[in-house]
Amino acid sequence: MVSEAETAPESDIRFPVVLRGYDRRQVDEYVRVAEKRLDRHEKARRMAERKLAKAQVPTPRSGETDPAHGLGKRIEKILEVAKSEAEAIKDQAREESAKILAAAEKTATDADDARAETELAAATEARLIISRAEEEATIIRSTHQAALTELGQIAAILTELRRRYAGEPEAETNPESEADSTANAEASIEPESAAESTAKTDTEGTTEAKADSPSEDESTAGSEANHTIEAENAGETEAERTIEAEPTPASPPKAKPQPPKAKPAPPKPSLAGSTRSR
């Protein structure tokens, strides 16, 4: 038979108190120590059971597929797909890098060509500018040399004139000759004025006489008057040219005054028109 001490829990163990028995304090201390040991062993057993339950793997039966085997194939397929995608990405990256490199090389080549063209154009323009500058400098030098030569010639002429007029005596002014020259000039002008007044009188008379005559006589008289005026102008122009053509010495000392040239008498107007009208 099992006694109550064997079936009762360890915490409920009690010993009866008797005289001349064991020390109650020592027994209680021993019981507490034993209970602690028992608790530790119980915890260790439970932990071992849990580890054993985790460590046990069910053995597949015959004919059943191992799940790990299928998982490995899927992983292999995933790895193969990832590898192929990685290769495709690398190939695409290589193509893009090659395109970028080709575009960069083309841009660099175009830039080199543009720079070469710019340098060539600049050099050509510089040579053209230098050539034009040299031509202008040559023209300026030639002009300068011609001016120097002309100045030398003028200086030589002035020297010759000074030498020529240095030995001549100073001319004295003759009042009588000046008066004669003035009288001659006035005399030459008076016939010219008389001729002009005569021509005007004849023209006016002819115009009045031919007021009712045909237009042919009027045109003849007008042409004769025009010829008279042109002749007078031609005479004056010829006289001016003659005066300008005479050489004037460069500051000669008291040169003799030149008498004024008498203007040539204009031709008398034809009286044919007036004769016809009469």
C-alpha positions as CSV (number, residue, x, y, z in Angstrom):
1,M,0.0,0.0,0.0
2,V,1.1,3.5,-0.6
3,S,1.3,5.7,2.3
4,E,0.0,9.2,2.5
5,A,3.6,10.5,2.5
6,E,4.2,9.1,-1.0
7,T,1.1,10.5,-2.6
8,A,1.1,13.9,-0.9
9,P,2.9,16.8,-2.6
10,E,6.3,17.6,-1.4
11,S,5.2,21.0,-0.1
12,D,2.6,19.3,2.1
13,I,4.9,17.0,3.8
14,R,4.7,17.4,7.5
15,F,6.4,15.5,10.2
16,P,4.7,14.9,13.5
17,V,6.3,16.5,16.5
18,V,7.5,13.9,19.0
19,L,9.8,14.1,21.9
20,R,13.3,13.0,21.5
21,G,13.0,13.0,17.7
22,Y,14.9,14.9,14.9
23,D,15.5,18.6,14.9
24,R,12.4,20.2,13.3
25,R,14.3,23.2,11.9
26,Q,16.9,21.1,10.2
27,V,14.2,18.9,8.6
28,D,12.3,21.9,7.3
29,E,15.5,23.3,5.8
30,Y,16.2,20.0,4.1
31,V,12.7,19.9,2.7
32,R,13.1,23.4,1.2
33,V,16.3,22.5,-0.5
34,A,14.9,19.3,-1.9
35,E,11.9,21.1,-3.3
36,K,14.1,23.6,-5.0
37,R,16.1,20.8,-6.6
38,L,12.9,19.1,-7.7
39,D,11.7,22.3,-9.4
40,R,15.0,22.7,-11.3
41,H,14.8,19.1,-12.5
42,E,11.2,19.6,-13.6
43,K,12.1,22.7,-15.6
44,A,15.0,20.9,-17.3
45,R,12.7,18.0,-18.3
46,R,10.1,20.2,-19.8
47,M,12.8,22.1,-21.8
48,A,14.3,18.8,-23.1
49,E,10.8,17.7,-24.2
50,R,10.3,20.9,-26.2
51,K,13.7,20.5,-27.8
52,L,12.9,16.9,-28.7
53,A,9.6,17.9,-30.3
54,K,11.4,20.5,-32.4
55,A,14.1,18.2,-33.4
56,Q,11.8,15.5,-34.7
57,V,11.2,15.7,-38.5
58,P,8.5,13.6,-40.1
59,T,9.9,11.1,-42.5
60,P,8.1,11.3,-45.9
61,R,6.3,8.2,-47.0
62,S,7.1,6.3,-50.1
63,G,5.5,8.0,-53.2
64,E,5.3,11.4,-51.6
65,T,7.3,14.4,-53.1
66,D,9.8,16.1,-50.9
67,P,8.7,19.8,-50.6
68,A,12.4,20.9,-50.4
69,H,13.1,19.3,-53.8
70,G,10.4,21.4,-55.5
71,L,11.6,24.5,-53.7
72,G,15.1,24.0,-55.1
73,K,13.9,23.8,-58.7
74,R,11.8,27.0,-58.3
75,I,14.9,28.7,-56.8
76,E,17.0,27.5,-59.7
77,K,14.5,28.9,-62.2
78,I,14.3,32.2,-60.4
79,L,18.1,32.4,-60.4
80,E,18.2,31.6,-64.1
81,V,15.6,34.3,-64.9
82,A,17.5,36.8,-62.8
83,K,20.8,35.9,-64.5
84,S,19.2,36.3,-68.0
85,E,17.7,39.6,-67.0
86,A,21.0,40.8,-65.6
87,E,22.7,39.8,-68.9
88,A,20.0,41.7,-70.9
89,I,20.5,44.7,-68.7
90,K,24.3,44.6,-69.1
91,D,23.9,44.2,-72.9
92,Q,21.5,47.2,-73.0
93,A,23.9,49.2,-70.9
94,R,26.8,48.3,-73.2
95,E,24.7,49.4,-76.3
96,E,23.7,52.7,-74.7
97,S,27.3,53.4,-73.6
98,A,28.5,52.6,-77.1
99,K,25.9,55.0,-78.6
100,I,26.8,57.7,-76.1
101,L,30.5,57.3,-76.9
102,A,29.8,57.4,-80.6
103,A,27.8,60.6,-80.2
104,A,30.5,62.1,-78.0
105,E,33.1,61.3,-80.6
106,K,31.0,62.7,-83.4
107,T,30.4,65.9,-81.4
108,A,34.2,66.2,-80.8
109,T,34.9,65.6,-84.5
110,D,32.3,68.3,-85.5
111,A,33.8,70.7,-83.0
112,D,37.3,70.0,-84.4
113,D,36.0,70.6,-87.9
114,A,34.2,73.8,-86.9
115,R,37.3,75.0,-85.1
116,A,39.5,74.2,-88.1
117,E,37.1,76.0,-90.4
118,T,37.0,79.0,-88.1
119,E,40.8,79.1,-87.8
120,L,41.2,78.8,-91.6
121,A,38.6,81.6,-92.2
122,A,40.3,83.8,-89.6
123,A,43.8,83.2,-91.1
124,T,42.4,83.9,-94.6
125,E,40.8,87.1,-93.4
126,A,44.0,88.1,-91.6
127,R,46.1,87.5,-94.7
128,L,43.6,89.6,-96.8
129,I,43.7,92.4,-94.2
130,I,47.5,92.4,-94.2
131,S,47.5,92.4,-98.0
132,R,45.2,95.3,-98.2
133,A,47.2,97.2,-95.5
134,E,50.4,96.6,-97.5
135,E,48.7,97.8,-100.7
136,E,47.4,100.9,-98.9
137,A,50.9,101.5,-97.4
138,T,52.5,101.1,-100.8
139,I,50.0,103.6,-102.3
140,I,50.6,106.0,-99.4
141,R,54.4,105.7,-99.8
142,S,54.1,106.3,-103.5
143,T,51.8,109.3,-103.0
144,H,54.2,110.6,-100.3
145,Q,57.2,110.2,-102.7
146,A,55.3,111.9,-105.5
147,A,54.5,114.8,-103.2
148,L,58.1,115.0,-102.1
149,T,59.2,115.0,-105.8
150,E,56.6,117.7,-106.6
151,L,57.7,119.8,-103.7
152,G,61.3,119.5,-104.8
153,Q,60.3,120.6,-108.3
154,I,58.4,123.5,-106.9
155,A,61.4,124.5,-104.7
156,A,63.6,124.3,-107.7
157,I,61.3,126.5,-109.7
158,L,61.1,129.0,-106.8
159,T,64.9,129.0,-106.5
160,E,65.2,129.6,-110.3
161,L,62.7,132.4,-110.1
162,R,64.5,134.0,-107.2
163,R,67.8,133.7,-109.0
164,R,66.3,135.0,-112.3
165,Y,64.6,138.1,-110.7
166,A,67.4,138.8,-108.2
167,G,69.6,140.4,-110.9
168,E,66.9,142.5,-112.6
169,P,66.5,146.2,-111.5
170,E,63.3,147.3,-109.9
171,A,60.9,148.6,-112.4
172,E,59.5,152.1,-111.9
173,T,55.9,152.8,-112.3
174,N,55.1,155.3,-115.1
175,P,51.8,157.2,-114.4
176,E,51.5,158.2,-118.0
177,S,51.6,154.6,-119.2
178,E,49.0,153.7,-116.6
179,A,46.8,156.6,-117.8
180,D,47.2,155.5,-121.4
181,S,46.3,151.9,-120.5
182,T,43.2,153.0,-118.8
183,A,42.2,155.2,-121.7
184,N,42.8,152.4,-124.2
185,A,40.7,150.1,-122.0
186,E,37.8,152.6,-121.9
187,A,38.1,153.2,-125.6
188,S,37.9,149.5,-126.3
189,I,34.8,149.2,-124.1
190,E,33.0,152.2,-125.7
191,P,32.8,150.6,-129.2
192,E,31.6,147.4,-127.7
193,S,28.8,149.3,-125.8
194,A,27.9,151.2,-129.0
195,A,27.8,148.0,-131.0
196,E,25.6,146.4,-128.4
197,S,23.2,149.4,-128.4
198,T,23.1,149.4,-132.2
199,A,22.3,145.7,-132.2
200,K,19.6,146.2,-129.7
201,T,18.1,149.1,-131.7
202,D,18.2,147.1,-135.0
203,T,16.6,144.1,-133.2
204,E,13.8,146.2,-131.7
205,G,13.2,147.9,-135.1
206,T,13.1,144.6,-136.8
207,T,10.7,143.2,-134.3
208,E,8.3,146.1,-134.6
209,A,8.5,146.0,-138.4
210,K,7.8,142.3,-138.5
211,A,4.9,142.3,-136.0
212,D,2.5,141.1,-138.8
213,S,5.1,139.2,-141.0
214,P,5.4,135.4,-141.1
215,S,7.2,133.5,-138.3
216,E,10.2,132.7,-140.5
217,D,11.5,136.3,-140.4
218,E,11.0,136.4,-136.6
219,S,13.1,133.2,-136.2
220,T,15.8,134.6,-138.5
221,A,16.0,137.8,-136.4
222,G,16.1,135.9,-133.2
223,S,18.9,133.6,-134.4
224,E,20.9,136.6,-135.6
225,A,20.6,138.2,-132.1
226,N,21.6,135.0,-130.4
227,H,24.7,134.8,-132.7
228,T,25.6,138.3,-131.7
229,I,25.3,137.6,-128.0
230,E,27.3,134.3,-128.4
231,A,30.0,136.2,-130.2
232,E,30.3,138.7,-127.5
233,N,30.5,136.0,-124.8
234,A,33.1,134.2,-126.8
235,G,35.2,137.3,-127.1
236,E,35.1,137.9,-123.3
237,T,36.0,134.3,-122.6
238,E,39.0,134.4,-124.9
239,A,40.2,137.6,-123.3
240,E,40.0,136.0,-119.8
241,R,41.9,132.9,-121.0
242,T,44.6,135.1,-122.5
243,I,45.0,137.0,-119.2
244,E,45.1,133.7,-117.1
245,A,47.6,132.1,-119.5
246,E,50.2,134.8,-118.8
247,P,52.8,133.5,-116.3
248,T,52.9,135.5,-113.0
249,P,56.3,135.5,-111.3
250,A,56.4,134.4,-107.6
251,S,56.4,137.7,-105.7
252,P,58.6,139.6,-108.1
253,P,59.8,143.0,-106.7
254,K,57.6,145.7,-108.1
255,A,56.8,144.1,-111.5
256,K,55.5,146.3,-114.3
257,P,51.7,146.5,-114.3
258,Q,50.2,144.7,-117.3
259,P,47.7,146.9,-119.3
260,P,44.3,145.3,-119.5
261,K,43.6,143.4,-122.7
262,A,41.1,145.1,-124.9
263,K,38.0,143.0,-125.6
264,P,37.6,142.1,-129.3
265,A,34.7,144.0,-130.9
266,P,31.8,141.8,-131.5
267,P,30.6,141.2,-135.1
268,K,28.0,143.6,-136.3
269,P,24.5,142.1,-136.5
270,S,23.3,141.3,-140.0
271,L,20.8,143.7,-141.4
272,A,19.4,141.2,-143.8
273,G,16.2,140.7,-141.8
274,S,15.6,144.4,-141.5
275,T,16.3,144.8,-145.3
276,R,13.8,142.1,-146.1
277,S,11.2,143.7,-143.8
278,R,11.7,147.0,-145.5
